[in-house]
Amino acid sequence: MAYVLFLGGLVVVLAALTWFASWAKRRGRGSGLAGAIAAYEEAYRTTAHQSHHELRTAADRKTETGSPDDL
């Protein structure tokens, strides 16, 4: 019985964290944490820092949309 309660609690906590992550991503929150991690990676892991900048650039890049006439 204790295992069932433990697993149920674990599922509830993981579901809450998943919901919070999706909420933060939709609202644009969490950029402060991303900046702190980027500063740490710049100091101690330079290749990870370079990858971070490449990923941010790729995320900010807009894809070209086709013309309605192309249909």
mmJSON file of the N, C-alpha and C atoms, coordinates in Angstrom:
{"data_MODEL":{"atom_site":{
"group_PDB":["ATOM","ATOM","ATOM","ATOM","ATOM","ATOM","ATOM","ATOM","ATOM","ATOM","ATOM","ATOM","ATOM","ATOM","ATOM","ATOM","ATOM","ATOM","ATOM","ATOM","ATOM","ATOM","ATOM","ATOM","ATOM","ATOM","ATOM","ATOM","ATOM","ATOM","ATOM","ATOM","ATOM","ATOM","ATOM","ATOM","ATOM","ATOM","ATOM","ATOM","ATOM","ATOM","ATOM","ATOM","ATOM","ATOM","ATOM","ATOM","ATOM","ATOM","ATOM","ATOM","ATOM","ATOM","ATOM","ATOM","ATOM","ATOM","ATOM","ATOM","ATOM","ATOM","ATOM","ATOM","ATOM","ATOM","ATOM","ATOM","ATOM","ATOM","ATOM","ATOM","ATOM","ATOM","ATOM","ATOM","ATOM","ATOM","ATOM","ATOM","ATOM","ATOM","ATOM","ATOM","ATOM","ATOM","ATOM","ATOM","ATOM","ATOM","ATOM","ATOM","ATOM","ATOM","ATOM","ATOM","ATOM","ATOM","ATOM","ATOM","ATOM","ATOM","ATOM","ATOM","ATOM","ATOM","ATOM","ATOM","ATOM","ATOM","ATOM","ATOM","ATOM","ATOM","ATOM","ATOM","ATOM","ATOM","ATOM","ATOM","ATOM","ATOM","ATOM","ATOM","ATOM","ATOM","ATOM","ATOM","ATOM","ATOM","ATOM","ATOM","ATOM","ATOM","ATOM","ATOM","ATOM","ATOM","ATOM","ATOM","ATOM","ATOM","ATOM","ATOM","ATOM","ATOM","ATOM","ATOM","ATOM","ATOM","ATOM","ATOM","ATOM","ATOM","ATOM","ATOM","ATOM","ATOM","ATOM","ATOM","ATOM","ATOM","ATOM","ATOM","ATOM","ATOM","ATOM","ATOM","ATOM","ATOM","ATOM","ATOM","ATOM","ATOM","ATOM","ATOM","ATOM","ATOM","ATOM","ATOM","ATOM","ATOM","ATOM","ATOM","ATOM","ATOM","ATOM","ATOM","ATOM","ATOM","ATOM","ATOM","ATOM","ATOM","ATOM","ATOM","ATOM","ATOM","ATOM","ATOM","ATOM","ATOM","ATOM","ATOM","ATOM","ATOM","ATOM","ATOM","ATOM","ATOM","ATOM","ATOM","ATOM"],
"id":[1,2,3,4,5,6,7,8,9,10,11,12,13,14,15,16,17,18,19,20,21,22,23,24,25,26,27,28,29,30,31,32,33,34,35,36,37,38,39,40,41,42,43,44,45,46,47,48,49,50,51,52,53,54,55,56,57,58,59,60,61,62,63,64,65,66,67,68,69,70,71,72,73,74,75,76,77,78,79,80,81,82,83,84,85,86,87,88,89,90,91,92,93,94,95,96,97,98,99,100,101,102,103,104,105,106,107,108,109,110,111,112,113,114,115,116,117,118,119,120,121,122,123,124,125,126,127,128,129,130,131,132,133,134,135,136,137,138,139,140,141,142,143,144,145,146,147,148,149,150,151,152,153,154,155,156,157,158,159,160,161,162,163,164,165,166,167,168,169,170,171,172,173,174,175,176,177,178,179,180,181,182,183,184,185,186,187,188,189,190,191,192,193,194,195,196,197,198,199,200,201,202,203,204,205,206,207,208,209,210,211,212,213],
"type_symbol":["N","C","C","N","C","C","N","C","C","N","C","C","N","C","C","N","C","C","N","C","C","N","C","C","N","C","C","N","C","C","N","C","C","N","C","C","N","C","C","N","C","C","N","C","C","N","C","C","N","C","C","N","C","C","N","C","C","N","C","C","N","C","C","N","C","C","N","C","C","N","C","C","N","C","C","N","C","C","N","C","C","N","C","C","N","C","C","N","C","C","N","C","C","N","C","C","N","C","C","N","C","C","N","C","C","N","C","C","N","C","C","N","C","C","N","C","C","N","C","C","N","C","C","N","C","C","N","C","C","N","C","C","N","C","C","N","C","C","N","C","C","N","C","C","N","C","C","N","C","C","N","C","C","N","C","C","N","C","C","N","C","C","N","C","C","N","C","C","N","C","C","N","C","C","N","C","C","N","C","C","N","C","C","N","C","C","N","C","C","N","C","C","N","C","C","N","C","C","N","C","C","N","C","C","N","C","C","N","C","C","N","C","C"],
"label_atom_id":["N","CA","C","N","CA","C","N","CA","C","N","CA","C","N","CA","C","N","CA","C","N","CA","C","N","CA","C","N","CA","C","N","CA","C","N","CA","C","N","CA","C","N","CA","C","N","CA","C","N","CA","C","N","CA","C","N","CA","C","N","CA","C","N","CA","C","N","CA","C","N","CA","C","N","CA","C","N","CA","C","N","CA","C","N","CA","C","N","CA","C","N","CA","C","N","CA","C","N","CA","C","N","CA","C","N","CA","C","N","CA","C","N","CA","C","N","CA","C","N","CA","C","N","CA","C","N","CA","C","N","CA","C","N","CA","C","N","CA","C","N","CA","C","N","CA","C","N","CA","C","N","CA","C","N","CA","C","N","CA","C","N","CA","C","N","CA","C","N","CA","C","N","CA","C","N","CA","C","N","CA","C","N","CA","C","N","CA","C","N","CA","C","N","CA","C","N","CA","C","N","CA","C","N","CA","C","N","CA","C","N","CA","C","N","CA","C","N","CA","C","N","CA","C","N","CA","C","N","CA","C","N","CA","C","N","CA","C","N","CA","C","N","CA","C","N","CA","C"],
"label_alt_id":[null,null,null,null,null,null,null,null,null,null,null,null,null,null,null,null,null,null,null,null,null,null,null,null,null,null,null,null,null,null,null,null,null,null,null,null,null,null,null,null,null,null,null,null,null,null,null,null,null,null,null,null,null,null,null,null,null,null,null,null,null,null,null,null,null,null,null,null,null,null,null,null,null,null,null,null,null,null,null,null,null,null,null,null,null,null,null,null,null,null,null,null,null,null,null,null,null,null,null,null,null,null,null,null,null,null,null,null,null,null,null,null,null,null,null,null,null,null,null,null,null,null,null,null,null,null,null,null,null,null,null,null,null,null,null,null,null,null,null,null,null,null,null,null,null,null,null,null,null,null,null,null,null,null,null,null,null,null,null,null,null,null,null,null,null,null,null,null,null,null,null,null,null,null,null,null,null,null,null,null,null,null,null,null,null,null,null,null,null,null,null,null,null,null,null,null,null,null,null,null,null,null,null,null,null,null,null,null,null,null,null,null,null],
"label_comp_id":["MET","MET","MET","ALA","ALA","ALA","TYR","TYR","TYR","VAL","VAL","VAL","LEU","LEU","LEU","PHE","PHE","PHE","LEU","LEU","LEU","GLY","GLY","GLY","GLY","GLY","GLY","LEU","LEU","LEU","VAL","VAL","VAL","VAL","VAL","VAL","VAL","VAL","VAL","LEU","LEU","LEU","ALA","ALA","ALA","ALA","ALA","ALA","LEU","LEU","LEU","THR","THR","THR","TRP","TRP","TRP","PHE","PHE","PHE","ALA","ALA","ALA","SER","SER","SER","TRP","TRP","TRP","ALA","ALA","ALA","LYS","LYS","LYS","ARG","ARG","ARG","ARG","ARG","ARG","GLY","GLY","GLY","ARG","ARG","ARG","GLY","GLY","GLY","SER","SER","SER","GLY","GLY","GLY","LEU","LEU","LEU","ALA","ALA","ALA","GLY","GLY","GLY","ALA","ALA","ALA","ILE","ILE","ILE","ALA","ALA","ALA","ALA","ALA","ALA","TYR","TYR","TYR","GLU","GLU","GLU","GLU","GLU","GLU","ALA","ALA","ALA","TYR","TYR","TYR","ARG","ARG","ARG","THR","THR","THR","THR","THR","THR","ALA","ALA","ALA","HIS","HIS","HIS","GLN","GLN","GLN","SER","SER","SER","HIS","HIS","HIS","HIS","HIS","HIS","GLU","GLU","GLU","LEU","LEU","LEU","ARG","ARG","ARG","THR","THR","THR","ALA","ALA","ALA","ALA","ALA","ALA","ASP","ASP","ASP","ARG","ARG","ARG","LYS","LYS","LYS","THR","THR","THR","GLU","GLU","GLU","THR","THR","THR","GLY","GLY","GLY","SER","SER","SER","PRO","PRO","PRO","ASP","ASP","ASP","ASP","ASP","ASP","LEU","LEU","LEU"],
"label_asym_id":["A","A","A","A","A","A","A","A","A","A","A","A","A","A","A","A","A","A","A","A","A","A","A","A","A","A","A","A","A","A","A","A","A","A","A","A","A","A","A","A","A","A","A","A","A","A","A","A","A","A","A","A","A","A","A","A","A","A","A","A","A","A","A","A","A","A","A","A","A","A","A","A","A","A","A","A","A","A","A","A","A","A","A","A","A","A","A","A","A","A","A","A","A","A","A","A","A","A","A","A","A","A","A","A","A","A","A","A","A","A","A","A","A","A","A","A","A","A","A","A","A","A","A","A","A","A","A","A","A","A","A","A","A","A","A","A","A","A","A","A","A","A","A","A","A","A","A","A","A","A","A","A","A","A","A","A","A","A","A","A","A","A","A","A","A","A","A","A","A","A","A","A","A","A","A","A","A","A","A","A","A","A","A","A","A","A","A","A","A","A","A","A","A","A","A","A","A","A","A","A","A","A","A","A","A","A","A","A","A","A","A","A","A"],
"label_entity_id":["1","1","1","1","1","1","1","1","1","1","1","1","1","1","1","1","1","1","1","1","1","1","1","1","1","1","1","1","1","1","1","1","1","1","1","1","1","1","1","1","1","1","1","1","1","1","1","1","1","1","1","1","1","1","1","1","1","1","1","1","1","1","1","1","1","1","1","1","1","1","1","1","1","1","1","1","1","1","1","1","1","1","1","1","1","1","1","1","1","1","1","1","1","1","1","1","1","1","1","1","1","1","1","1","1","1","1","1","1","1","1","1","1","1","1","1","1","1","1","1","1","1","1","1","1","1","1","1","1","1","1","1","1","1","1","1","1","1","1","1","1","1","1","1","1","1","1","1","1","1","1","1","1","1","1","1","1","1","1","1","1","1","1","1","1","1","1","1","1","1","1","1","1","1","1","1","1","1","1","1","1","1","1","1","1","1","1","1","1","1","1","1","1","1","1","1","1","1","1","1","1","1","1","1","1","1","1","1","1","1","1","1","1"],
"label_seq_id":[1,1,1,2,2,2,3,3,3,4,4,4,5,5,5,6,6,6,7,7,7,8,8,8,9,9,9,10,10,10,11,11,11,12,12,12,13,13,13,14,14,14,15,15,15,16,16,16,17,17,17,18,18,18,19,19,19,20,20,20,21,21,21,22,22,22,23,23,23,24,24,24,25,25,25,26,26,26,27,27,27,28,28,28,29,29,29,30,30,30,31,31,31,32,32,32,33,33,33,34,34,34,35,35,35,36,36,36,37,37,37,38,38,38,39,39,39,40,40,40,41,41,41,42,42,42,43,43,43,44,44,44,45,45,45,46,46,46,47,47,47,48,48,48,49,49,49,50,50,50,51,51,51,52,52,52,53,53,53,54,54,54,55,55,55,56,56,56,57,57,57,58,58,58,59,59,59,60,60,60,61,61,61,62,62,62,63,63,63,64,64,64,65,65,65,66,66,66,67,67,67,68,68,68,69,69,69,70,70,70,71,71,71],
"pdbx_PDB_ins_code":[null,null,null,null,null,null,null,null,null,null,null,null,null,null,null,null,null,null,null,null,null,null,null,null,null,null,null,null,null,null,null,null,null,null,null,null,null,null,null,null,null,null,null,null,null,null,null,null,null,null,null,null,null,null,null,null,null,null,null,null,null,null,null,null,null,null,null,null,null,null,null,null,null,null,null,null,null,null,null,null,null,null,null,null,null,null,null,null,null,null,null,null,null,null,null,null,null,null,null,null,null,null,null,null,null,null,null,null,null,null,null,null,null,null,null,null,null,null,null,null,null,null,null,null,null,null,null,null,null,null,null,null,null,null,null,null,null,null,null,null,null,null,null,null,null,null,null,null,null,null,null,null,null,null,null,null,null,null,null,null,null,null,null,null,null,null,null,null,null,null,null,null,null,null,null,null,null,null,null,null,null,null,null,null,null,null,null,null,null,null,null,null,null,null,null,null,null,null,null,null,null,null,null,null,null,null,null,null,null,null,null,null,null],
"Cartn_x":[0.823,0.0,0.87,1.986,2.869,3.472,3.749,4.319,3.325,2.062,1.029,0.897,0.919,0.855,2.076,3.242,4.464,4.425,4.056,3.988,2.91,1.794,0.75,1.233,1.942,2.504,3.536,4.358,5.374,4.722,3.667,2.951,2.363,1.791,1.194,2.262,3.403,4.489,5.022,5.242,5.756,4.743,3.462,2.433,2.398,2.534,2.537,3.752,4.91,6.111,5.998,5.405,5.205,4.25,3.161,2.218,2.897,3.684,4.361,5.34,6.063,7.009,6.291,5.169,4.436,3.831,3.355,2.815,3.9,5.081,6.181,6.63,6.632,7.053,6.033,4.75,3.716,3.775,4.032,4.046,5.383,6.404,7.711,8.486,8.09,8.792,9.972,10.838,11.963,13.193,13.13,14.299,15.417,15.07,16.101,16.922,16.258,16.971,17.825,17.301,18.067,19.306,19.185,20.336,21.376,20.929,21.862,22.61,21.901,22.543,23.521,23.14,24.036,25.313,25.203,26.391,27.303,26.713,27.504,28.216,27.477,28.066,29.149,28.99,30.022,31.318,31.213,32.406,33.06,32.263,32.835,32.76,31.781,31.646,31.44,32.525,32.446,31.719,31.849,31.155,29.648,29.215,27.784,27.268,28.099,27.684,27.52,28.439,28.315,27.061,26.77,25.556,24.314,24.358,23.223,22.921,23.954,23.743,23.238,23.729,23.246,21.771,21.385,19.994,19.079,19.534,18.728,18.554,19.615,19.532,18.564,18.645,17.744,16.299,16.071,14.705,14.143,14.992,14.534,14.339,14.942,14.861,13.454,12.923,11.595,11.712,10.776,10.763,9.995,10.388,9.716,8.37,7.354,6.036,5.82,5.156,4.898,3.796,3.75,2.728,1.413,0.285,-0.998,-1.168,-0.446,-0.53,0.149,1.003,1.713,0.784,-0.365,-1.287,-1.87],
"Cartn_y":[-1.191,0.0,1.259,1.209,2.373,2.68,1.608,1.833,2.539,2.183,2.802,4.282,4.604,6.006,6.781,6.166,6.82,7.08,6.077,6.249,7.254,7.26,8.251,9.665,9.846,11.158,11.591,10.64,10.942,11.364,10.675,11.028,12.43,12.752,14.08,15.171,14.952,15.949,16.127,15.032,15.142,15.812,15.516,16.175,17.673,18.052,19.474,20.181,19.552,20.169,20.278,19.279,19.332,20.46,20.594,21.677,23.033,23.171,24.436,24.773,23.779,24.029,24.501,23.873,24.315,25.706,25.986,27.307,28.379,28.094,29.056,29.291,28.241,28.398,29.232,28.996,29.779,31.245,31.524,32.891,33.593,32.842,33.45,33.658,32.976,33.077,32.128,32.261,31.354,31.825,33.003,33.486,33.87,34.231,34.547,33.324,32.192,30.944,30.562,30.747,30.437,31.323,32.579,33.482,33.073,32.633,32.184,30.937,30.019,28.805,29.149,30.091,30.502,31.126,31.919,32.518,31.449,30.456,29.351,28.593,28.308,27.559,28.362,29.676,30.511,30.417,30.358,30.334,28.963,27.912,26.595,25.631,25.8,24.883,25.706,26.067,27.0,26.403,25.113,24.533,24.532,24.326,24.38,25.811,26.787,28.183,28.53,28.066,28.321,27.659,26.458,25.766,26.521,27.093,27.866,29.037,29.744,30.891,30.442,29.318,28.811,28.421,27.788,27.401,28.61,29.641,30.858,31.55,31.587,32.197,31.416,30.094,29.266,29.431,29.588,29.765,31.12,32.135,33.475,33.642,32.772,32.874,32.52,33.302,33.068,32.218,31.313,30.532,31.305,31.104,31.791,31.132,31.926,31.396,31.527,30.538,30.557,31.528,31.845,32.741,31.964,32.618,31.927,31.506,32.162,31.808,30.477,29.998,28.744,27.538,27.691,26.571,26.287],
"Cartn_z":[0.0,0.0,0.0,0.718,0.785,-0.58,-1.359,-2.686,-3.6,-3.472,-4.302,-3.957,-2.682,-2.267,-2.737,-2.61,-3.066,-4.562,-5.348,-6.805,-7.197,-6.49,-6.763,-6.492,-5.383,-5.076,-6.092,-6.53,-7.542,-8.857,-9.235,-10.474,-10.365,-9.207,-9.012,-9.096,-8.459,-8.486,-9.9,-10.621,-11.993,-12.914,-12.721,-13.536,-13.244,-11.98,-11.628,-12.226,-12.178,-12.759,-14.277,-14.913,-16.366,-16.727,-15.97,-16.218,-16.025,-14.95,-14.69,-15.806,-16.314,-17.409,-18.66,-18.987,-20.182,-19.971,-18.759,-18.453,-18.575,-18.02,-18.07,-19.509,-20.313,-21.708,-22.491,-22.249,-22.936,-22.547,-21.287,-20.78,-21.001,-21.413,-21.63,-20.348,-19.29,-18.015,-18.025,-17.064,-16.957,-17.704,-18.323,-19.051,-18.097,-16.866,-15.871,-15.537,-15.402,-15.131,-16.334,-17.533,-18.733,-18.822,-18.426,-18.429,-17.399,-16.232,-15.199,-15.645,-16.271,-16.769,-17.887,-18.748,-19.835,-19.28,-18.207,-17.6,-17.01,-16.369,-15.816,-16.935,-18.007,-19.117,-19.822,-19.874,-20.493,-19.708,-18.4,-17.565,-17.532,-17.458,-17.209,-18.38,-19.243,-20.384,-21.646,-22.292,-23.417,-24.615,-24.86,-26.01,-25.783,-24.546,-24.243,-24.413,-24.052,-24.201,-25.674,-26.505,-27.935,-28.491,-28.041,-28.483,-28.034,-26.845,-26.335,-27.262,-27.68,-28.574,-29.939,-30.432,-31.709,-31.615,-30.511,-30.345,-30.198,-29.475,-29.325,-30.681,-31.484,-32.802,-33.685,-33.623,-34.423,-33.973,-32.678,-32.18,-32.58,-32.651,-33.016,-34.516,-35.285,-36.737,-37.2,-38.083,-38.633,-39.89,-40.067,-41.288,-42.348,-43.58,-44.666,-44.908,-45.049,-45.357,-46.863,-47.394,-48.82,-49.191,-50.429,-50.942,-51.091,-50.872,-51.098,-52.556,-53.467,-54.875,-55.18,-54.256,-54.488,-54.398,-53.794,-53.656,-55.006],
"occupancy":[1.0,1.0,1.0,1.0,1.0,1.0,1.0,1.0,1.0,1.0,1.0,1.0,1.0,1.0,1.0,1.0,1.0,1.0,1.0,1.0,1.0,1.0,1.0,1.0,1.0,1.0,1.0,1.0,1.0,1.0,1.0,1.0,1.0,1.0,1.0,1.0,1.0,1.0,1.0,1.0,1.0,1.0,1.0,1.0,1.0,1.0,1.0,1.0,1.0,1.0,1.0,1.0,1.0,1.0,1.0,1.0,1.0,1.0,1.0,1.0,1.0,1.0,1.0,1.0,1.0,1.0,1.0,1.0,1.0,1.0,1.0,1.0,1.0,1.0,1.0,1.0,1.0,1.0,1.0,1.0,1.0,1.0,1.0,1.0,1.0,1.0,1.0,1.0,1.0,1.0,1.0,1.0,1.0,1.0,1.0,1.0,1.0,1.0,1.0,1.0,1.0,1.0,1.0,1.0,1.0,1.0,1.0,1.0,1.0,1.0,1.0,1.0,1.0,1.0,1.0,1.0,1.0,1.0,1.0,1.0,1.0,1.0,1.0,1.0,1.0,1.0,1.0,1.0,1.0,1.0,1.0,1.0,1.0,1.0,1.0,1.0,1.0,1.0,1.0,1.0,1.0,1.0,1.0,1.0,1.0,1.0,1.0,1.0,1.0,1.0,1.0,1.0,1.0,1.0,1.0,1.0,1.0,1.0,1.0,1.0,1.0,1.0,1.0,1.0,1.0,1.0,1.0,1.0,1.0,1.0,1.0,1.0,1.0,1.0,1.0,1.0,1.0,1.0,1.0,1.0,1.0,1.0,1.0,1.0,1.0,1.0,1.0,1.0,1.0,1.0,1.0,1.0,1.0,1.0,1.0,1.0,1.0,1.0,1.0,1.0,1.0,1.0,1.0,1.0,1.0,1.0,1.0,1.0,1.0,1.0,1.0,1.0,1.0],
"B_iso_or_equiv":[0.0,0.0,0.0,0.0,0.0,0.0,0.0,0.0,0.0,0.0,0.0,0.0,0.0,0.0,0.0,0.0,0.0,0.0,0.0,0.0,0.0,0.0,0.0,0.0,0.0,0.0,0.0,0.0,0.0,0.0,0.0,0.0,0.0,0.0,0.0,0.0,0.0,0.0,0.0,0.0,0.0,0.0,0.0,0.0,0.0,0.0,0.0,0.0,0.0,0.0,0.0,0.0,0.0,0.0,0.0,0.0,0.0,0.0,0.0,0.0,0.0,0.0,0.0,0.0,0.0,0.0,0.0,0.0,0.0,0.0,0.0,0.0,0.0,0.0,0.0,0.0,0.0,0.0,0.0,0.0,0.0,0.0,0.0,0.0,0.0,0.0,0.0,0.0,0.0,0.0,0.0,0.0,0.0,0.0,0.0,0.0,0.0,0.0,0.0,0.0,0.0,0.0,0.0,0.0,0.0,0.0,0.0,0.0,0.0,0.0,0.0,0.0,0.0,0.0,0.0,0.0,0.0,0.0,0.0,0.0,0.0,0.0,0.0,0.0,0.0,0.0,0.0,0.0,0.0,0.0,0.0,0.0,0.0,0.0,0.0,0.0,0.0,0.0,0.0,0.0,0.0,0.0,0.0,0.0,0.0,0.0,0.0,0.0,0.0,0.0,0.0,0.0,0.0,0.0,0.0,0.0,0.0,0.0,0.0,0.0,0.0,0.0,0.0,0.0,0.0,0.0,0.0,0.0,0.0,0.0,0.0,0.0,0.0,0.0,0.0,0.0,0.0,0.0,0.0,0.0,0.0,0.0,0.0,0.0,0.0,0.0,0.0,0.0,0.0,0.0,0.0,0.0,0.0,0.0,0.0,0.0,0.0,0.0,0.0,0.0,0.0,0.0,0.0,0.0,0.0,0.0,0.0,0.0,0.0,0.0,0.0,0.0,0.0],
"pdbx_formal_charge":[null,null,null,null,null,null,null,null,null,null,null,null,null,null,null,null,null,null,null,null,null,null,null,null,null,null,null,null,null,null,null,null,null,null,null,null,null,null,null,null,null,null,null,null,null,null,null,null,null,null,null,null,null,null,null,null,null,null,null,null,null,null,null,null,null,null,null,null,null,null,null,null,null,null,null,null,null,null,null,null,null,null,null,null,null,null,null,null,null,null,null,null,null,null,null,null,null,null,null,null,null,null,null,null,null,null,null,null,null,null,null,null,null,null,null,null,null,null,null,null,null,null,null,null,null,null,null,null,null,null,null,null,null,null,null,null,null,null,null,null,null,null,null,null,null,null,null,null,null,null,null,null,null,null,null,null,null,null,null,null,null,null,null,null,null,null,null,null,null,null,null,null,null,null,null,null,null,null,null,null,null,null,null,null,null,null,null,null,null,null,null,null,null,null,null,null,null,null,null,null,null,null,null,null,null,null,null,null,null,null,null,null,null],
"auth_seq_id":[1,1,1,2,2,2,3,3,3,4,4,4,5,5,5,6,6,6,7,7,7,8,8,8,9,9,9,10,10,10,11,11,11,12,12,12,13,13,13,14,14,14,15,15,15,16,16,16,17,17,17,18,18,18,19,19,19,20,20,20,21,21,21,22,22,22,23,23,23,24,24,24,25,25,25,26,26,26,27,27,27,28,28,28,29,29,29,30,30,30,31,31,31,32,32,32,33,33,33,34,34,34,35,35,35,36,36,36,37,37,37,38,38,38,39,39,39,40,40,40,41,41,41,42,42,42,43,43,43,44,44,44,45,45,45,46,46,46,47,47,47,48,48,48,49,49,49,50,50,50,51,51,51,52,52,52,53,53,53,54,54,54,55,55,55,56,56,56,57,57,57,58,58,58,59,59,59,60,60,60,61,61,61,62,62,62,63,63,63,64,64,64,65,65,65,66,66,66,67,67,67,68,68,68,69,69,69,70,70,70,71,71,71],
"auth_comp_id":["MET","MET","MET","ALA","ALA","ALA","TYR","TYR","TYR","VAL","VAL","VAL","LEU","LEU","LEU","PHE","PHE","PHE","LEU","LEU","LEU","GLY","GLY","GLY","GLY","GLY","GLY","LEU","LEU","LEU","VAL","VAL","VAL","VAL","VAL","VAL","VAL","VAL","VAL","LEU","LEU","LEU","ALA","ALA","ALA","ALA","ALA","ALA","LEU","LEU","LEU","THR","THR","THR","TRP","TRP","TRP","PHE","PHE","PHE","ALA","ALA","ALA","SER","SER","SER","TRP","TRP","TRP","ALA","ALA","ALA","LYS","LYS","LYS","ARG","ARG","ARG","ARG","ARG","ARG","GLY","GLY","GLY","ARG","ARG","ARG","GLY","GLY","GLY","SER","SER","SER","GLY","GLY","GLY","LEU","LEU","LEU","ALA","ALA","ALA","GLY","GLY","GLY","ALA","ALA","ALA","ILE","ILE","ILE","ALA","ALA","ALA","ALA","ALA","ALA","TYR","TYR","TYR","GLU","GLU","GLU","GLU","GLU","GLU","ALA","ALA","ALA","TYR","TYR","TYR","ARG","ARG","ARG","THR","THR","THR","THR","THR","THR","ALA","ALA","ALA","HIS","HIS","HIS","GLN","GLN","GLN","SER","SER","SER","HIS","HIS","HIS","HIS","HIS","HIS","GLU","GLU","GLU","LEU","LEU","LEU","ARG","ARG","ARG","THR","THR","THR","ALA","ALA","ALA","ALA","ALA","ALA","ASP","ASP","ASP","ARG","ARG","ARG","LYS","LYS","LYS","THR","THR","THR","GLU","GLU","GLU","THR","THR","THR","GLY","GLY","GLY","SER","SER","SER","PRO","PRO","PRO","ASP","ASP","ASP","ASP","ASP","ASP","LEU","LEU","LEU"],
"auth_asym_id":["A","A","A","A","A","A","A","A","A","A","A","A","A","A","A","A","A","A","A","A","A","A","A","A","A","A","A","A","A","A","A","A","A","A","A","A","A","A","A","A","A","A","A","A","A","A","A","A","A","A","A","A","A","A","A","A","A","A","A","A","A","A","A","A","A","A","A","A","A","A","A","A","A","A","A","A","A","A","A","A","A","A","A","A","A","A","A","A","A","A","A","A","A","A","A","A","A","A","A","A","A","A","A","A","A","A","A","A","A","A","A","A","A","A","A","A","A","A","A","A","A","A","A","A","A","A","A","A","A","A","A","A","A","A","A","A","A","A","A","A","A","A","A","A","A","A","A","A","A","A","A","A","A","A","A","A","A","A","A","A","A","A","A","A","A","A","A","A","A","A","A","A","A","A","A","A","A","A","A","A","A","A","A","A","A","A","A","A","A","A","A","A","A","A","A","A","A","A","A","A","A","A","A","A","A","A","A","A","A","A","A","A","A"],
"auth_atom_id":["N","CA","C","N","CA","C","N","CA","C","N","CA","C","N","CA","C","N","CA","C","N","CA","C","N","CA","C","N","CA","C","N","CA","C","N","CA","C","N","CA","C","N","CA","C","N","CA","C","N","CA","C","N","CA","C","N","CA","C","N","CA","C","N","CA","C","N","CA","C","N","CA","C","N","CA","C","N","CA","C","N","CA","C","N","CA","C","N","CA","C","N","CA","C","N","CA","C","N","CA","C","N","CA","C","N","CA","C","N","CA","C","N","CA","C","N","CA","C","N","CA","C","N","CA","C","N","CA","C","N","CA","C","N","CA","C","N","CA","C","N","CA","C","N","CA","C","N","CA","C","N","CA","C","N","CA","C","N","CA","C","N","CA","C","N","CA","C","N","CA","C","N","CA","C","N","CA","C","N","CA","C","N","CA","C","N","CA","C","N","CA","C","N","CA","C","N","CA","C","N","CA","C","N","CA","C","N","CA","C","N","CA","C","N","CA","C","N","CA","C","N","CA","C","N","CA","C","N","CA","C","N","CA","C","N","CA","C","N","CA","C","N","CA","C","N","CA","C"],
"pdbx_PDB_model_num":[1,1,1,1,1,1,1,1,1,1,1,1,1,1,1,1,1,1,1,1,1,1,1,1,1,1,1,1,1,1,1,1,1,1,1,1,1,1,1,1,1,1,1,1,1,1,1,1,1,1,1,1,1,1,1,1,1,1,1,1,1,1,1,1,1,1,1,1,1,1,1,1,1,1,1,1,1,1,1,1,1,1,1,1,1,1,1,1,1,1,1,1,1,1,1,1,1,1,1,1,1,1,1,1,1,1,1,1,1,1,1,1,1,1,1,1,1,1,1,1,1,1,1,1,1,1,1,1,1,1,1,1,1,1,1,1,1,1,1,1,1,1,1,1,1,1,1,1,1,1,1,1,1,1,1,1,1,1,1,1,1,1,1,1,1,1,1,1,1,1,1,1,1,1,1,1,1,1,1,1,1,1,1,1,1,1,1,1,1,1,1,1,1,1,1,1,1,1,1,1,1,1,1,1,1,1,1,1,1,1,1,1,1]
}}}
